[in-house]
Amino acid sequence: MLIGEAARRSGVSARMLRHYESLGLVRPTGRTVGGYREYSPADIRRIFYVEGLRSLGLSLRQIGRALDDPEFAPADLVGDLIRESEQRLSREQELLDRLRAVGAADPAGWPDVARVVDLLHGLGSDSPGRRQQAVLAAAEPVTVPAELLAEAALTEADPNVAGALRWALARAGGEGVASLAAGLSAPDPGVRRRAVLALAEVPGDETTAVLGDALADSDPAVRRGAALALGARGVTRAVPALVATVVEGPNDVEAAELLGALARDPMWAGRILSALDDEFASHPTDSAVRMRLTQALAELPGTIALNTLRRLARDDERPVALLAAALAAALEDRPDERSG
């Protein structure tokens, strides 16, 4: 068939077919008596091969090498194309995220745009010091998207940079809560732990509600972090998790102090005492747990734990008995503070 018919059947323009011929990609099999190009069915198939490979992103030079190499392995080529595409998509996604961050800042002028871009560069640095400097600069009274700080807080491993990010988020009020709350759904427990630590420093009822949901997390560290944060806010819903923290540690001393503060509410004093007392029965031979529970009893207000401590002064575990006896003696001289 002549070039016009070949163009119609293949969907490739006659001009492009001539270009393919000049590159040696598709040479017409023959010529007519009048010298016109004549394409065979095999030539049309090769045109389709060229177009198919072009659709995968190959250059015409790469296509020529692929079609003329007898050892050409399509699977290897596709694998290379997949990797190149993934890298390209990653760069495009990075650019898209950067543009969204700038847009979220609602910049009033180019200085604001430059400020956000500088923060993005700083957060992407390999140097913890550079990242921390970028966060501290961003916390100045300039519009910076709290969502950007929250996303960084969820992935930051350096404790100093993470602390700076939490401080900046606390200054931003509740603007980053939604992004931090999303971190509590991450499959990685490390991300969820960082989310709880950041939420603990952000005031507000919305944050308190999110922390309450974290009490049911499958990771003990997440539950513990949520309980400590809620206990510090006076939320009695955290009592069971605080008791568990006393039992399991770490942070048992902090948890005991919070239980003592919550027990100043007469409605909760007896419940907290009973919850701690019940744990002794659940851990009859674990001396370390019983010691932590005994110390926690001493944090309860007034003398409400005195009778329990007197009983524990006869405990089979001698270290527990000695500690309970000493604490009971100290409580005998303590005024009953339950009303205060």
C-alpha positions in Angstrom: 0.0 0.0 0.0 1.1 3.5 -0.6 2.1 6.0 2.1 -1.4 7.6 2.2 -3.1 4.3 2.8 -0.5 3.3 5.4 -1.1 6.6 7.2 -4.8 6.0 7.3 -4.5 2.5 8.6 -1.9 3.2 11.2 -3.2 6.6 12.3 0.3 8.1 11.8 0.7 11.0 9.5 2.5 10.7 6.2 5.0 13.3 7.4 5.8 11.3 10.5 6.1 8.1 8.4 8.8 9.9 6.3 10.5 10.9 9.6 10.5 7.3 10.8 12.0 6.3 7.5 14.8 8.9 7.8 15.6 7.5 11.2 15.6 3.9 10.0 12.7 3.0 12.2 10.2 1.9 9.5 11.4 1.5 6.0 8.8 0.7 3.4 9.5 -2.8 2.0 9.4 -1.7 -1.7 8.8 0.9 -4.3 6.2 1.0 -7.1 7.1 1.2 -10.7 6.7 5.0 -10.4 9.1 5.1 -7.4 6.5 5.6 -4.7 6.9 4.1 -1.2 5.0 0.8 -0.8 4.3 -0.5 2.7 3.7 -4.2 3.4 1.5 -5.6 6.3 4.7 -6.3 8.2 5.7 -2.6 7.8 2.3 -1.6 9.2 2.8 -3.9 12.2 6.2 -2.3 12.8 4.5 1.1 12.8 2.2 -0.1 15.5 5.1 -1.4 17.5 6.8 2.0 17.3 3.6 3.8 18.3 3.1 1.4 21.2 6.6 2.0 22.6 6.2 5.7 22.2 3.1 5.6 24.3 5.3 4.0 27.1 7.5 7.0 27.1 10.5 5.7 25.0 12.4 8.1 22.7 12.6 7.2 19.0 16.3 6.3 19.5 15.4 3.9 22.3 12.7 2.4 20.1 15.1 1.8 17.3 17.5 0.0 19.5 14.7 -2.1 21.1 13.3 -3.2 17.8 16.6 -4.0 16.1 18.3 -5.7 19.1 17.8 -9.5 18.7 18.4 -9.9 22.5 15.9 -7.3 23.4 14.0 -8.3 26.6 10.6 -6.5 26.9 10.4 -7.3 30.7 13.7 -5.5 31.4 12.6 -2.5 29.4 9.2 -2.3 31.2 11.0 -2.6 34.5 13.2 0.4 33.6 10.2 2.4 32.5 8.4 1.7 35.7 11.4 2.9 37.8 11.7 6.0 35.7 8.0 6.7 36.0 8.0 6.3 39.7 10.9 8.7 40.1 9.1 11.2 37.9 5.9 10.8 39.8 7.8 11.3 43.1 9.3 14.6 41.8 5.9 15.7 40.6 4.3 14.8 43.9 7.0 16.7 45.8 6.3 19.7 43.6 2.5 19.4 44.1 2.9 19.1 47.9 5.1 22.2 47.8 2.6 24.2 45.8 -0.2 23.1 48.1 1.8 24.2 51.1 2.4 27.6 49.6 -1.3 27.9 48.7 -2.4 26.9 52.2 -0.4 29.7 53.6 -2.6 32.2 51.6 0.5 34.3 50.9 -0.1 38.1 50.6 3.0 38.6 48.6 6.3 37.1 47.4 8.0 37.5 50.8 5.4 35.1 52.3 5.9 32.6 49.4 9.6 32.8 50.0 9.1 32.2 53.7 7.1 29.0 53.1 9.6 27.7 50.5 12.4 28.4 52.9 10.6 26.3 55.6 10.1 23.5 53.1 13.8 23.5 52.2 14.7 23.6 55.9 12.5 20.7 56.8 13.9 18.7 53.9 17.5 19.2 55.1 19.6 16.2 56.3 20.9 18.4 59.2 18.8 18.3 62.4 20.2 21.7 63.3 19.0 23.2 60.0 15.6 21.6 60.4 15.2 23.0 64.0 16.3 26.4 62.9 13.7 26.4 60.1 11.0 25.5 62.6 11.9 28.1 65.1 12.0 30.8 62.4 8.6 29.6 61.1 7.1 30.0 64.6 7.5 33.8 64.4 4.4 35.9 63.7 4.2 35.0 60.1 1.5 32.9 58.4 2.8 29.4 58.0 0.5 26.4 57.4 0.1 24.4 60.6 -0.6 21.4 58.5 3.0 21.5 57.2 4.4 21.6 60.7 2.1 18.7 61.8 3.1 16.5 58.9 6.8 17.2 59.8 6.1 16.3 63.4 4.6 13.0 62.5 7.9 11.9 60.7 10.6 13.7 62.7 12.9 11.3 64.5 15.3 13.8 66.1 14.1 14.7 69.6 15.2 18.3 69.5 13.6 19.0 66.1 10.5 17.1 67.2 10.3 19.3 70.4 10.6 22.4 68.3 7.8 21.3 66.0 5.5 20.5 69.0 6.3 23.9 70.4 5.4 25.6 67.1 2.2 23.6 66.8 1.2 24.6 70.4 1.7 28.2 69.4 -0.5 27.7 66.4 -3.5 26.6 68.6 -5.8 24.0 67.1 -4.9 24.6 63.4 -2.8 21.5 63.1 -5.1 19.1 65.1 -6.8 17.6 62.1 -3.4 16.6 60.5 -2.1 15.2 63.8 -5.4 13.3 64.4 -4.9 11.7 61.0 -1.5 10.5 62.2 -3.3 8.4 64.8 -4.7 6.2 62.0 -1.2 5.5 60.6 -0.2 1.8 60.5 3.2 2.7 61.9 3.0 2.9 65.7 6.0 5.3 65.7 3.9 7.8 63.8 1.0 7.4 66.2 3.3 7.9 69.2 4.6 11.2 67.7 1.0 12.3 67.0 0.0 11.8 70.6 3.1 13.7 71.9 2.3 16.6 69.7 -1.4 16.6 70.5 -0.6 16.6 74.2 0.8 20.1 73.9 -2.0 21.5 71.9 -4.8 23.0 74.0 -8.5 22.8 73.3 -11.6 20.6 73.5 -11.0 19.2 70.0 -7.6 17.9 71.0 -9.0 16.4 74.2 -11.5 14.5 72.2 -8.9 13.1 69.8 -6.7 12.1 72.7 -9.7 10.3 74.2 -10.0 8.2 71.1 -6.3 7.3 71.4 -6.9 5.5 74.7 -8.1 2.5 72.7 -5.0 2.3 70.5 -3.3 -1.1 70.1 0.1 0.3 71.0 0.8 0.7 74.8 3.0 3.7 74.3 0.2 5.5 72.4 -2.3 4.7 75.1 0.1 5.8 77.8 0.8 9.1 76.1 -2.9 9.8 75.7 -3.6 8.9 79.3 -0.9 11.2 80.7 -2.0 14.1 78.5 -5.7 13.6 79.5 -4.9 13.1 83.2 -3.0 16.4 83.1 -6.2 18.0 81.7 -8.3 16.5 84.5 -10.1 14.1 82.3 -11.2 11.1 84.5 -11.7 8.9 81.4 -8.0 8.4 81.6 -8.1 6.7 85.0 -8.0 3.1 83.8 -5.1 3.8 81.5 -3.2 5.7 84.2 -3.6 2.7 86.6 -2.3 0.5 83.8 0.7 2.8 83.4 1.4 2.5 87.2 1.3 -1.3 86.7 3.4 -1.5 83.6 5.6 1.5 83.7 7.4 3.5 82.5 6.0 6.9 83.6 4.5 5.2 86.6 5.5 8.1 88.9 3.9 10.7 86.7 0.8 8.5 86.3 0.6 8.1 90.1 0.8 11.9 90.6 -2.0 12.4 88.1 -4.2 9.8 89.8 -3.6 11.6 93.1 -4.8 14.9 91.6 -7.9 13.3 90.0 -8.7 11.6 93.4 -9.2 15.0 94.9 -12.6 14.8 93.4 -14.7 12.9 96.1 -16.6 11.2 93.4 -13.4 9.6 92.1 -11.3 9.1 95.2 -12.9 5.8 96.1 -12.9 4.5 92.5 -9.2 5.2 92.1 -8.3 3.6 95.4 -10.3 0.5 94.5 -8.7 0.3 91.0 -5.2 0.4 92.5 -6.1 -2.1 95.3 -7.6 -4.5 92.7 -4.2 -4.6 90.9 -2.6 -6.1 94.0 -4.8 -9.2 93.6 -4.0 -9.4 89.9 -0.2 -9.4 90.6 0.2 -11.4 93.8 3.9 -12.3 93.2 5.3 -9.5 91.1 7.3 -7.5 93.6 8.1 -4.6 91.1 4.5 -4.1 90.2 3.4 -4.2 93.9 6.1 -1.7 94.8 4.9 0.7 92.1 1.3 0.3 93.3 2.3 0.9 96.9 4.1 4.1 95.9 1.0 5.3 93.9 -1.2 4.8 97.0 0.9 7.4 98.8 0.0 10.0 96.2 -3.7 9.8 97.0 -5.0 12.8 99.0 -5.4 12.8 102.7 -5.5 9.5 104.5 -7.8 7.6 102.2 -5.1 5.0 101.4 -4.0 4.5 105.0 -6.0 1.3 105.7 -4.8 -0.2 102.5 -1.2 0.6 103.3 -1.6 -0.8 106.9 -2.7 -4.1 105.3 0.2 -4.1 102.9 2.6 -3.6 105.8 2.0 -7.3 106.4 2.6 -8.2 102.7 4.5 -11.4 102.0 6.9 -9.4 99.8 9.2 -7.9 102.4 10.2 -4.8 100.3 6.5 -4.0 99.8 5.8 -4.5 103.4 8.6 -2.2 104.5 7.6 0.5 102.0 3.9 0.3 103.0 4.8 0.5 106.7 6.9 3.6 106.1 4.2 5.3 104.0 1.5 4.4 106.5 3.5 5.9 109.3 3.9 9.1 107.3 0.2 9.2 106.5 -0.9 8.8 110.1 0.3 12.4 110.7 -1.2 13.7 107.4 -4.5 15.7 107.7 -7.4 14.4 105.6 -7.3 16.6 102.5 -10.2 15.1 100.6 -12.2 18.2 101.0 -9.3 20.4 99.7 
